[in-house]
Amino acid sequence: MVSTCPLRLFFIKQCCEAAQTDFFSIELSKNFEPVKPLPTDTSGRLKYNFVLLVIKKYIWLPLIFYLGNYFIQNFIMKKIGILFGKERSFPEAFVERVNSKNIKNISAEPVHIDKVMQGESDDYAVIIDRISQDVPFYRAYLKNAALCGTAVINNPFWWSADEKFFNNCLATKIDVPVPKTVIIPSSHMPADTSDQSFSNLAYPMDWENIFRYIGFPAYMKPHAGGGWKSVYRVDNPEDFFQKHGETNELIMMLQEEIVFDEYYRCYG
């Protein structure tokens, strides 16, 4: 009868599976009795396989992992790229700050794209994305980079499900303080639509309660995108309607003004 200590049984089972022994089988029953008797002439082979298993599992594989990790950390340069558009202040400051840290084998630079081959990496370990919301080509490039192992911030696959109004709605459900915000229909009808396309939408909107809820001054901005494009400060209802008329087919948000003392960029 063999000991039925759970830890011992688990260890023996793992050893047998890893060694892929084909000369006997084991059934982990309550009494742990061999289904087939172990022939005496195979005892030497069992010991030999067991020694090989121990060397492989506890010496050779950890050594390979350690040496590989050491080589990557000490001999392979990891590049951090930043992808951006018109802005210069933050990208340039970011690159300068990272490189000033003088971290071994880590450097930062603006992303340089001269070709994009499907399924092939361009050697960036990390890419910080500041512009793909406006450039579909960049979104395709970033998805390919992510599939090839690059850590992309922000996640390019989330873009299609991401927009500012949804983010604010989500924040309210997880108790993150955000400015009061409402979403506003576009001032012009989208292409291929008519007034009949909006039969479910009240006209006019309940502007009195909307303005009471948000207050003035307020900010009006597109519900998706970035880059401080089409962002307006509005001081009263008349100012709002005048500026809203300039936004054409954009879906806008009207947002409470928050007077702040400090401003932070957050990346997750």
C-alpha positions, 0 to 999 in steps of 0.5 A, spaced: 500 500 500 502 506 498 501 513 502 495 517 500 498 523 502 494 528 498 501 532 496 505 526 495 499 523 490 499 530 486 507 530 486 507 523 483 502 524 478 505 530 476 512 526 475 508 521 471 505 525 466 511 529 465 515 523 464 510 520 459 511 513 462 509 508 458 510 502 462 505 502 467 499 506 469 497 509 475 490 510 478 489 515 483 484 511 487 483 512 495 488 507 496 492 509 490 493 502 488 497 500 481 492 498 475 498 494 473 504 491 477 510 494 476 515 489 473 522 489 476 526 489 470 523 496 469 525 499 476 532 502 473 528 505 467 523 509 472 529 512 476 532 514 470 526 518 467 525 520 474 532 523 475 531 526 468 524 529 470 527 533 476 533 536 472 528 538 466 523 541 471 527 544 476 534 545 473 534 546 466 527 550 464 528 555 470 535 556 468 533 557 460 528 562 463 533 566 467 538 566 462 533 568 457 530 574 461 537 576 463 538 577 455 532 581 454 533 585 460 540 587 458 541 586 451 535 588 447 533 595 447 525 596 448 522 602 445 517 606 447 513 610 441 508 616 442 503 617 436 500 624 435 498 629 431 498 637 431 500 637 438 507 638 440 507 640 448 505 633 451 509 628 446 515 632 446 515 633 454 514 625 454 519 623 450 524 628 453 522 625 460 523 618 459 530 619 456 532 623 461 531 617 466 537 614 463 533 607 464 538 601 461 535 599 454 529 603 454 528 609 450 522 613 447 521 616 440 515 619 436 513 613 432 515 612 425 511 608 420 514 607 413 510 600 412 505 596 415 505 588 414 500 584 416 502 580 422 509 583 423 512 587 428 515 594 428 519 593 434 516 598 439 514 595 446 509 600 447 506 605 443 502 611 446 496 613 442 494 620 441 491 621 434 488 614 432 481 617 433 482 621 427 486 617 423 483 610 421 489 608 418 493 609 425 487 605 428 489 599 423 496 600 424 495 599 432 491 593 432 496 590 428 501 592 432 497 590 438 496 583 435 504 582 434 505 583 442 506 591 442 502 594 448 498 599 446 495 605 450 489 606 449 487 600 447 485 600 439 480 595 440 476 599 445 475 605 440 469 603 436 465 602 443 468 608 446 466 615 446 466 621 452 458 620 453 459 613 455 465 614 459 461 619 463 455 614 464 460 609 466 463 613 471 456 615 474 455 607 476 462 606 479 462 612 483 467 616 480 465 624 480 464 627 473 461 634 471 454 634 470 453 632 462 447 631 457 448 629 450 445 634 444 442 631 437 446 634 431 444 641 429 443 638 422 440 632 420 445 626 418 446 625 410 441 620 408 436 622 413 429 626 413 425 629 419 421 622 418 428 619 421 427 623 427 419 621 429 421 619 436 425 625 438 421 631 441 422 637 438 423 642 441 428 638 446 426 640 454 431 646 454 429 649 460 430 643 464 437 641 461 439 648 462 437 648 469 441 641 470 447 644 467 448 651 469 452 656 465 457 658 464 458 651 460 462 647 455 459 644 449 464 639 446 463 633 441 461 626 444 467 622 441 474 624 439 479 629 442 484 634 440 480 640 443 476 640 436 469 643 436 470 645 443 465 651 446 464 655 452 457 658 452 455 663 457 447 663 456 442 659 452 442 664 446 450 663 446 449 656 446 444 656 440 448 660 436 454 656 437 450 649 436 448 651 430 456 651 427 457 644 429 453 641 423 452 633 424 456 633 430 453 629 436 455 634 442 455 634 449 453 640 454 457 639 460 457 643 467 463 647 468 468 645 473 473 650 475 480 646 477 486 648 481 490 642 478 490 638 472 492 631 471 492 626 465 491 619 467 493 613 463 490 606 465 
